[in-house]
């Protein structure tokens, strides 16, 4: 199940490594990556949708946690809100990198 989720959310599973092989092999890999760049916007939409769900979950768990100022270990809902916020931060990084790769492949010839 985790492998299916990884393939669903990974934008770079379709890309080939352009740093290895002869010049012709690297050119072929780069052309392949340019052809596959059309899949990147769909992956960015998946991440954006997942991050929006995580924002909703973060606010929900934070409201359940009550924002207590009592000393002691944080409650489970505060930890869940923090986990969702961490997912949001990672998702924004993935979307930024994916957008950069998409625009680079769209506007840069080898």
Number of C-alpha atoms within 10 A of each C-alpha: 5 7 8 9 9 11 12 12 18 17 24 17 10 13 15 16 12 17 12 10 11 10 11 9 14 17 15 14 19 20 16 15 21 19 13 17 21 13 13 19 15 13 20 22 13 18 21 17 13 15 20 14 13 20 17 13 17 24 14 14 20 18 13 14 17 11 13 10 7 7 6 6 8 13 13 12 18 20 16 17 23 15 15 21 18 14 17 21 12 14 21 16 12 19 20 13 13 20 16 12 17 19 11 13 19 14 9 8 9 8
